[in-house]
Amino acid sequence: FLTYYHTGLDLTTNGGRRIQTVGTPWQGTLLMNIIVDVAAQLGIGCGRNADLTVTAASRWLEKIPLSKQKEVYYYTTQNGTGRPCLFIAEWLLGRPNDGVAELKRSKLPGGTWVDHKIGECHSSNRLMAYPSQCYNAERNREMNNKAAR
């Protein structure tokens, strides 16, 4: 299944979804290009992750065959109406975004898009204006029920 190495996911037999993601910046995020070092200094965000820059993510995706990408089921989120998830992100990112990743960069070109929610932010950081995407109980149940085992 996987392009670079084998995991327990390769042994699944129930036909469920092997890989599912929410809010993954598949095509990178400008925040990693711009403020990753500042965020790490302040103790917010994911710290330094050069693989999530726009350039590095693009190079990585080019090496993942479309036949493998289509086995990824992904969900996207964005801020609600009226308020940005993260005020500074509105200045740095294109709209719409989830406070970390632009919607247009959260799309996996060969992946299987499942759903999009408005009014959810990327993380539960105290600076975010809406609940974290990981707290969506309905989506979490769906992902659990459809997961490969």
ABEGO torsion letter per residue (X at the ends): XBAABBBAAAABAAGBBABBBBGBBAAEBAAAAAAAAAAAAAGBEAEBBAAABAAAAAAAAAABBAAAAAABBBBBBBBBBGBBABAAAAAABBOBBAGABBAAAABBAABBBABBBBGBBABABAABABBBAAABAAAAAAAAAABBX
